[in-house]
Amino acid sequence: MSDLQRYIQNRKIEDAVFSEGFDEGYKAFKIGVLLRQLKEKLDASITPKT
């Protein structure tokens, strides 16, 4: 387990507010990252016609 994973696990145990919102917030962040990567990939694959 990485230091970050250990920190998150301990923080979830110690902080109820953090624990409540973390998983949902992480899912939203991950979806945002995936959408941005897809957009960048699609933009890079479109070549302008001249």
C-alpha positions as CSV (number, residue, x, y, z in Angstrom):
1,M,0.0,0.0,0.0
2,S,1.4,3.4,-0.9
3,D,1.8,6.3,1.5
4,L,-1.1,8.1,-0.2
5,Q,-3.4,5.1,0.1
6,R,-2.5,4.7,3.7
7,Y,-3.1,8.4,4.4
8,I,-6.5,8.3,2.7
9,Q,-7.5,5.2,4.7
10,N,-6.4,6.7,8.0
11,R,-8.1,10.1,7.2
12,K,-11.4,8.3,6.4
13,I,-11.3,6.6,9.8
14,E,-10.5,9.8,11.6
15,D,-12.6,12.4,9.7
16,A,-16.3,11.5,9.1
17,V,-16.9,14.5,6.8
18,F,-13.8,13.6,4.6
19,S,-15.0,10.0,4.5
20,E,-18.5,10.9,3.4
21,G,-17.5,12.9,0.4
22,F,-14.2,11.3,-0.6
23,D,-15.4,8.4,-2.7
24,E,-18.0,10.4,-4.6
25,G,-15.6,13.3,-5.2
26,Y,-12.9,10.9,-6.4
27,K,-15.4,9.3,-8.9
28,A,-16.3,12.8,-10.2
29,F,-12.6,13.7,-10.5
30,K,-11.7,10.4,-12.3
31,I,-14.6,10.9,-14.8
32,G,-13.4,14.4,-15.5
33,V,-9.9,13.2,-16.2
34,L,-11.1,10.4,-18.5
35,L,-13.3,12.9,-20.4
36,R,-10.4,15.3,-20.8
37,Q,-8.1,12.6,-22.1
38,L,-10.8,11.5,-24.6
39,K,-11.3,15.0,-25.8
40,E,-7.5,15.5,-26.2
41,K,-7.3,12.2,-28.1
42,L,-10.1,13.2,-30.4
43,D,-8.8,16.7,-31.0
44,A,-5.4,15.3,-31.8
45,S,-6.9,12.8,-34.3
46,I,-8.8,15.4,-36.2
47,T,-6.7,17.1,-38.9
48,P,-7.8,20.3,-40.4
49,K,-8.8,20.3,-44.1
50,T,-7.1,22.9,-46.2
